Amino acid sequence: MSILVDSNTRLLVQGITGREGSFHTRQMLDYGTKVIAGVTPGKGGQQVEGVPVYDTVKEALGDTAANTSIIYVPARFATEAIYEATDAGIKLIVCITEGIPTLDMVKACYYVKQKGSKLIGPNCAGVISPGKAKVGIMPGSIHKEGNLGVVSRSGTLTYEVVYNLTKNDFGQSTCVSIGGDPVIGSSFMDILELFEEDSQTKAIILIGEIGGTDEEEAAKFIHSKMRKPVIALIAGKTAPPGKRMGHAGAIISGGTGTAEEKIKTFQKFSIPVAESPLQVVDLVSAVLDERDKT
């Protein structure tokens, strides 16, 4: 199987006529993703890479059977794009856009949840199920189909981990970039639960970073709710307190949210923590060997 996206994904691209939208539409099509429609207000009737463009999501769904949307809309319009996709009945929405105001996302995330849709992001790299579908900006060439789930707050760190996994013949079931903003649509726990239920996924790699308490909450969830092995990697051990590092959510405040605190929580629950992206490979090998013995 896989989670979130697969060969049945029929993708709609919001913001398809923009620079980022058109570029990544081409990349997703080249990977084999079924991109069947695009939306840019005022640009209906055009085509981008052979994909028909509509003025609204509702119009696009009137002509197509899209079930997933990806948003490349500028930050000042992105929450409206999320509302539009939700109101049209899209069940999976992936928002790549960064720089969306936090209070806007508080309202949008609540709205999406109330309507029964699922939101990944914002400020994320998207989702890929290798060999099936790519919905995002990640380089498809570094991925390999397999049985490891990956969930991460960091896009570029995910690429490094995935590159090393693939290089050592460890494929992935699905890789999910949940985003690095303080308020996001899907948490570590949301994705871990999906991996726990997925028959293809045999082990999970969680990539966290400084700021907030999401990793600590995930560690407690893993300890109490999950049977599958999880390996953690936490970035930011050398980050100075009080300084934002890359992501809007990656800030240590009041002495909380440090990498050391997060690592200690995982270790408290006997969850292996890698010292580096390369060591993830060694820990994966060890936990899979142990699983095969039991």
Secondary structure per residue as TSV (DSSP state, phi and psi in degrees):
chain	resnum	aa	ss	phi	psi
A	1	M	-	360.0	-124.5
A	2	S	-	150.5	176.4
A	3	I	S	-122.8	150.7
A	4	L	S	71.2	-56.0
A	5	V	-	-129.2	147.2
A	6	D	-	-159.7	-163.3
A	7	S	T	-67.6	-12.9
A	8	N	T	-92.1	-1.5
A	9	T	-	-67.9	128.6
A	10	R	E	-121.0	108.5
A	11	L	E	-99.1	137.9
A	12	L	E	-113.1	133.7
A	13	V	E	-108.3	112.9
A	14	Q	E	-87.9	124.2
A	15	G	T	90.1	28.3
A	16	I	T	-66.6	-26.5
A	17	T	T	-86.6	-7.9
A	18	G	S	-74.8	171.7
A	19	R	H	-60.1	-50.4
A	20	E	H	-68.6	-42.8
A	21	G	H	-61.6	-45.1
A	22	S	H	-70.1	-40.4
A	23	F	H	-61.8	-48.8
A	24	H	H	-76.8	-23.4
A	25	T	H	-60.2	-45.4
A	26	R	H	-61.0	-42.2
A	27	Q	H	-65.3	-40.7
A	28	M	H	-68.4	-39.9
A	29	L	H	-62.3	-44.2
A	30	D	H	-60.7	-31.6
A	31	Y	H	-73.9	-21.1
A	32	G	T	111.5	3.2
A	33	T	-	-67.0	140.9
A	34	K	E	-83.8	87.1
A	35	V	E	-89.0	111.4
A	36	I	E	-112.0	-9.3
A	37	A	E	-161.6	157.9
A	38	G	E	-134.8	158.8
A	39	V	E	-134.8	125.5
A	40	T	-	-146.0	117.0
A	41	P	T	-55.0	131.0
A	42	G	T	86.7	-5.1
A	43	K	-	-114.0	12.4
A	44	G	T	-57.5	140.9
A	45	G	T	98.8	-15.1
A	46	Q	-	-81.6	176.9
A	47	Q	E	-134.0	145.7
A	48	V	E	-127.4	116.1
A	49	E	T	54.9	35.2
A	50	G	T	81.3	1.3
A	51	V	E	-94.7	126.8
A	52	P	E	-67.9	140.7
A	53	V	E	-107.2	137.1
A	54	Y	E	-120.6	161.9
A	55	D	S	-78.1	-30.0
A	56	T	S	-138.5	159.8
A	57	V	H	-65.4	-39.1
A	58	K	H	-59.4	-42.9
A	59	E	H	-64.3	-41.3
A	60	A	H	-61.4	-41.2
A	61	L	H	-73.0	-20.4
A	62	G	H	-68.7	-26.8
A	63	D	H	-106.7	-17.0
A	64	T	-	-131.0	172.0
A	65	A	-	-112.8	45.0
A	66	A	-	-62.5	139.1
A	67	N	-	-123.0	-2.4
A	68	T	E	-141.0	143.2
A	69	S	E	-126.4	143.7
A	70	I	E	-122.4	137.1
A	71	I	E	-112.8	118.9
A	72	Y	-	-116.0	30.5
A	73	V	-	-83.0	141.3
A	74	P	-	-53.6	153.2
A	75	A	H	-55.3	-37.9
A	76	R	H	-70.0	-16.0
A	77	F	H	-114.5	-2.7
A	78	A	H	-67.0	-39.8
A	79	T	H	-65.7	-35.9
A	80	E	H	-63.8	-35.4
A	81	A	H	-65.3	-37.6
A	82	I	H	-64.0	-46.3
A	83	Y	H	-60.6	-42.1
A	84	E	H	-62.9	-45.2
A	85	A	H	-64.2	-40.5
A	86	T	H	-63.7	-47.3
A	87	D	H	-64.0	-28.7
A	88	A	T	-78.8	-10.0
A	89	G	T	98.5	10.5
A	90	I	-	-66.1	128.3
A	91	K	S	-89.6	-25.1
A	92	L	E	-126.1	121.6
A	93	I	E	-121.7	125.9
A	94	V	E	-114.3	118.1
A	95	C	E	-108.0	111.0
A	96	I	-	-81.8	-27.7
A	97	T	-	-53.1	136.1
A	98	E	-	-111.4	163.1
A	99	G	-	86.8	13.0
A	100	I	-	-75.3	131.3
A	101	P	-	-55.9	139.5
A	102	T	H	-59.1	-44.4
A	103	L	H	-64.2	-33.3
A	104	D	H	-63.1	-39.5
A	105	M	H	-72.8	-30.9
A	106	V	H	-56.9	-47.1
A	107	K	H	-68.3	-43.1
A	108	A	H	-65.5	-43.3
A	109	C	H	-62.8	-41.1
A	110	Y	H	-62.7	-43.3
A	111	Y	H	-63.6	-46.1
A	112	V	H	-59.5	-44.9
A	113	K	H	-63.4	-42.9
A	114	Q	H	-63.0	-30.7
A	115	K	T	-86.0	-4.6
A	116	G	T	84.0	14.7
A	117	S	-	-97.7	171.1
A	118	K	E	-120.9	133.8
A	119	L	E	-116.3	130.9
A	120	I	E	-109.9	128.5
A	121	G	-	102.3	-165.9
A	122	P	S	-82.9	-170.0
A	123	N	S	51.9	52.4
A	124	C	-	-132.6	170.1
A	125	A	-	-93.1	-9.9
A	126	G	E	103.0	-154.3
A	127	V	E	-135.6	138.9
A	128	I	E	-138.1	132.3
A	129	S	E	-110.4	100.5
A	130	P	T	-51.3	134.4
A	131	G	T	80.4	-3.2
A	132	K	T	-121.7	-56.4
A	133	A	E	-162.8	146.0
A	134	K	E	-122.6	121.2
A	135	V	E	-123.5	83.3
A	136	G	E	159.6	-157.7
A	137	I	S	-114.0	4.4
A	138	M	S	-70.2	148.4
A	139	P	-	-71.7	114.2
A	140	G	G	-64.9	-27.2
A	141	S	G	-66.6	-21.9
A	142	I	G	-86.3	-6.7
A	143	H	-	-95.5	155.2
A	144	K	-	-142.7	136.3
A	145	E	E	-66.8	136.1
A	146	G	E	-174.3	-150.2
A	147	N	E	-123.3	19.8
A	148	L	E	-104.8	127.0
A	149	G	E	-89.1	142.5
A	150	V	E	-128.8	129.3
A	151	V	E	-132.8	133.2
A	152	S	E	-149.8	149.2
A	153	R	S	-87.2	-19.3
A	154	S	-	-111.0	126.8
A	155	G	H	-71.4	-53.9
A	156	T	H	-66.7	-35.8
A	157	L	H	-67.0	-33.6
A	158	T	H	-61.0	-43.5
A	159	Y	H	-59.9	-41.0
A	160	E	H	-65.9	-42.9
A	161	V	H	-64.6	-46.9
A	162	V	H	-62.5	-41.9
A	163	Y	H	-57.1	-45.1
A	164	N	H	-69.1	-36.2
A	165	L	H	-63.0	-50.1
A	166	T	H	-63.0	-41.1
A	167	K	H	-58.8	-30.8
A	168	N	T	-101.9	19.6
A	169	D	T	68.1	29.5
A	170	F	-	-106.3	107.7
A	171	G	-	-85.1	172.0
A	172	Q	E	-120.9	143.8
A	173	S	E	-79.9	-54.5
A	174	T	E	-150.5	144.2
A	175	C	E	-118.1	126.2
A	176	V	E	-121.9	121.8
A	177	S	E	-98.5	109.3
A	178	I	-	-83.8	-15.4
A	179	G	-	102.6	155.2
A	180	G	S	-109.9	12.6
A	181	D	S	-80.2	161.1
A	182	P	S	-62.6	-32.0
A	183	V	S	-122.2	119.3
A	184	I	-	-131.7	161.1
A	185	G	S	-72.8	-35.6
A	186	S	S	-130.4	132.8
A	187	S	-	-92.2	172.2
A	188	F	H	-52.4	-45.1
A	189	M	H	-63.9	-38.3
A	190	D	H	-58.7	-43.9
A	191	I	H	-77.4	-38.4
A	192	L	H	-58.6	-39.5
A	193	E	H	-62.9	-40.2
A	194	L	H	-65.6	-41.5
A	195	F	H	-64.8	-38.1
A	196	E	H	-60.7	-32.9
A	197	E	H	-90.2	-6.7
A	198	D	-	-88.5	124.0
A	199	S	S	-69.2	-25.0
A	200	Q	S	-76.1	-30.8
A	201	T	-	-81.9	123.7
A	202	K	-	-105.1	-24.3
A	203	A	E	-154.5	159.2
A	204	I	E	-128.3	142.4
A	205	I	E	-112.6	124.4
A	206	L	E	-109.0	122.7
A	207	I	E	-112.2	112.7
A	208	G	E	-115.5	-178.0
A	209	E	E	-154.8	177.3
A	210	I	S	-65.9	160.9
A	211	G	S	97.8	136.0
A	212	G	S	69.5	-168.9
A	213	T	S	-127.8	16.6
A	214	D	H	-59.5	-40.9
A	215	E	H	-66.4	-40.8
A	216	E	H	-62.8	-41.5
A	217	E	H	-65.1	-37.5
A	218	A	H	-64.7	-39.7
A	219	A	H	-61.4	-42.4
A	220	K	H	-64.4	-39.9
A	221	F	H	-63.7	-44.7
A	222	I	H	-59.2	-44.5
A	223	H	H	-64.3	-39.2
A	224	S	H	-95.6	-23.4
A	225	K	H	-119.2	-17.5
A	226	M	-	-109.6	142.9
A	227	R	-	-100.9	-28.8
A	228	K	S	-74.9	146.1
A	229	P	-	-69.5	143.2
A	230	V	E	-127.0	137.9
A	231	I	E	-117.3	135.8
A	232	A	E	-111.8	151.1
A	233	L	E	-137.7	124.3
A	234	I	E	-117.3	121.3
A	235	A	E	-91.6	150.9
A	236	G	-	106.6	22.2
A	237	K	T	-64.0	-25.2
A	238	T	T	-102.4	9.7
A	239	A	-	-70.3	133.9
A	240	P	-	-73.2	139.2
A	241	P	T	-59.1	143.0
A	242	G	T	82.1	1.4
A	243	K	-	-115.6	130.1
A	244	R	-	-71.5	136.0
A	245	M	-	-121.0	93.0
A	246	G	S	82.2	-75.1
A	247	H	S	-90.0	152.8
A	248	A	T	-62.2	-28.7
A	249	G	T	-88.7	-4.3
A	250	A	-	-93.4	69.2
A	251	I	-	-137.0	133.9
A	252	I	-	-88.5	127.2
A	253	S	B	-132.9	129.4
A	254	G	T	62.4	26.6
A	255	G	T	81.4	1.8
A	256	T	B	-106.8	160.4
A	257	G	S	87.1	12.6
A	258	T	-	-77.8	158.0
A	259	A	H	-61.8	-38.7
A	260	E	H	-60.9	-42.9
A	261	E	H	-63.1	-41.7
A	262	K	H	-65.8	-45.1
A	263	I	H	-61.1	-42.6
A	264	K	H	-61.2	-37.0
A	265	T	H	-66.3	-43.6
A	266	F	H	-62.9	-43.6
A	267	Q	H	-64.7	-35.4
A	268	K	H	-56.8	-35.2
A	269	F	T	-99.4	17.5
A	270	S	T	59.4	35.5
A	271	I	-	-96.6	120.5
A	272	P	-	-59.6	137.5
A	273	V	E	-122.3	122.5
A	274	A	E	-78.3	145.1
A	275	E	S	-81.6	-21.9
A	276	S	S	-154.7	163.5
A	277	P	H	-57.1	-36.1
A	278	L	H	-67.9	-35.4
A	279	Q	H	-69.2	-19.0
A	280	V	H	-54.8	-39.7
A	281	V	H	-60.2	-44.9
A	282	D	H	-63.4	-41.8
A	283	L	H	-69.5	-36.7
A	284	V	H	-60.7	-47.3
A	285	S	H	-58.1	-42.0
A	286	A	H	-67.3	-45.7
A	287	V	H	-70.7	-33.2
A	288	L	H	-70.4	-38.4
A	289	D	H	-62.4	-43.0
A	290	E	H	-65.6	-39.9
A	291	R	H	-63.8	-40.3
A	292	D	H	-67.2	-24.6
A	293	K	H	-78.2	-23.8
A	294	T	-	-94.1	360.0
